[in-house]
Amino acid sequence: MRVRLVAAGKGLPDWIGAGFAEYQRRMPRETPLELVEIAVARGTAQGAAQRATREEGERMLAALPARAWVAALDVGGRTLDTPALARWWAARLQDGRDVALLIGGPDGLAAECLARADERLSLSALTFPHGLVRILIAEQLYRATSLLKGHPYHRE
């Protein structure tokens, strides 16, 4: 089973890449975490931002593996605590399909991406920089994996 993080943004600061790579490295071989970076579309004129987000969304949808379970990371999505995330991750592992997680750019995810998603998940009611979300979701997947395996990384 592959886990693909499809994220808006290229050329982000080195600390983002290093943070993501740390948790990517920790993921088990049976669930490798792959990052697919999508260029952030630019648009400031009236209607241009909406068009740019739609173009960004088209590139994201094209990067999805066939038949993957898709979770859109969206501030309005369902929030999970750590044990619930571990149960969610266990269900994804049991299902056996590839998993794709979508992280939008500064203007969020395109409506087409939200429509394609099997579910919407929120990391918090707070708004985070899209680069930081890469690190947060990678760490949370590692934490859920550790919890399922009984590893002491997670402490209550």
C-alpha positions in Angstrom: 0.0 0.0 0.0 1.4 3.4 -0.9 0.6 6.7 0.8 0.8 9.7 -1.5 0.8 13.2 -0.1 -0.3 15.5 -3.0 0.7 19.0 -1.8 0.6 22.5 -3.3 3.9 24.3 -3.2 7.3 23.9 -4.7 10.6 25.4 -3.6 9.6 25.7 0.0 12.2 26.4 2.8 14.7 23.7 3.5 13.3 23.2 7.1 10.0 22.0 5.6 11.7 19.4 3.4 13.9 18.3 6.3 10.9 18.0 8.7 8.9 16.0 6.2 11.9 13.8 5.3 12.4 12.9 8.9 8.9 11.4 9.3 8.9 10.0 5.8 12.0 8.0 6.7 10.4 6.7 9.8 7.4 5.2 8.0 7.5 1.4 7.6 8.4 -0.2 4.3 4.9 -1.5 3.8 3.4 2.0 3.9 5.9 4.3 2.2 5.1 8.0 2.2 5.5 9.7 -1.1 5.4 13.4 -1.7 4.1 14.9 -5.0 4.5 18.6 -5.2 2.1 20.6 -7.3 3.0 24.1 -8.4 0.9 26.8 -6.7 -1.1 28.6 -9.2 -1.0 32.4 -9.0 -4.0 34.7 -9.4 -4.7 38.1 -7.9 -7.1 39.7 -10.4 -10.8 39.3 -10.0 -11.7 35.7 -10.9 -8.0 34.8 -11.4 -7.6 33.3 -8.0 -10.5 31.0 -8.5 -9.2 30.0 -12.0 -5.7 29.4 -10.5 -7.1 27.2 -7.8 -9.1 25.2 -10.3 -5.9 24.7 -12.4 -4.0 23.6 -9.3 -6.8 21.2 -8.5 -6.6 19.6 -12.0 -2.9 18.9 -11.5 -3.7 17.4 -8.1 -6.4 15.1 -9.4 -4.1 14.0 -12.2 -1.5 13.0 -9.6 -3.9 10.6 -7.7 -3.3 6.9 -8.0 -6.2 5.0 -9.6 -8.7 3.7 -7.0 -7.0 5.5 -4.1 -8.8 6.4 -0.9 -8.6 10.2 -1.0 -8.7 12.4 2.1 -8.8 16.2 1.6 -7.1 18.1 4.4 -9.5 20.9 4.9 -10.1 23.2 7.9 -13.8 22.4 7.7 -13.2 18.6 7.7 -13.7 16.1 10.5 -11.2 16.5 13.4 -9.7 13.4 15.0 -7.8 13.0 18.2 -4.8 10.7 18.2 -6.6 7.4 19.1 -9.3 8.2 16.5 -6.6 8.9 13.9 -5.0 5.6 14.7 -8.3 3.8 14.2 -8.8 5.7 10.9 -5.3 4.6 9.8 -6.0 1.0 10.9 -9.2 1.1 8.7 -7.1 2.4 5.7 -4.5 -0.3 6.2 -7.3 -3.0 6.4 -8.9 -1.6 3.2 -5.5 -2.1 1.4 -6.1 0.6 -1.2 -3.5 3.3 -1.8 -4.2 6.4 0.2 -3.8 10.0 -1.1 -3.9 13.0 1.1 -4.5 16.4 -0.6 -3.0 19.7 0.8 -4.2 22.8 -1.0 -2.3 26.0 -1.5 -2.9 29.5 0.0 -6.4 29.6 -1.4 -7.4 26.1 -0.3 -8.4 23.1 -2.4 -10.3 23.3 -5.6 -14.0 22.3 -5.4 -13.2 19.4 -7.8 -10.7 18.0 -5.3 -13.1 18.3 -2.4 -15.8 16.6 -4.6 -13.3 13.7 -5.4 -12.3 13.2 -1.8 -13.8 10.2 0.0 -13.6 12.3 3.2 -12.4 15.6 4.5 -10.1 15.7 7.5 -9.0 18.7 9.6 -5.8 18.9 11.6 -7.1 21.8 13.6 -9.6 24.7 13.5 -6.5 26.9 13.1 -5.2 27.8 9.6 -1.6 26.5 9.0 0.9 27.4 6.2 0.5 24.6 3.6 4.2 23.7 3.9 3.9 23.1 7.6 0.9 20.8 7.0 3.2 18.4 5.2 5.2 17.9 8.4 2.2 17.7 10.6 0.4 15.0 8.6 3.6 13.0 8.1 4.3 13.1 11.9 0.7 12.2 12.6 0.8 9.2 10.3 4.0 8.0 11.9 2.4 8.5 15.4 -0.7 6.5 14.3 1.5 3.8 13.0 3.5 3.7 16.2 0.4 3.6 18.3 -1.0 0.6 16.3 2.3 -1.2 16.7 2.5 -0.6 20.5 5.6 1.5 20.1 6.2 4.0 22.9 6.5 7.1 20.7 3.0 8.2 21.6 2.3 8.8 25.3 -1.1 9.5 26.8 
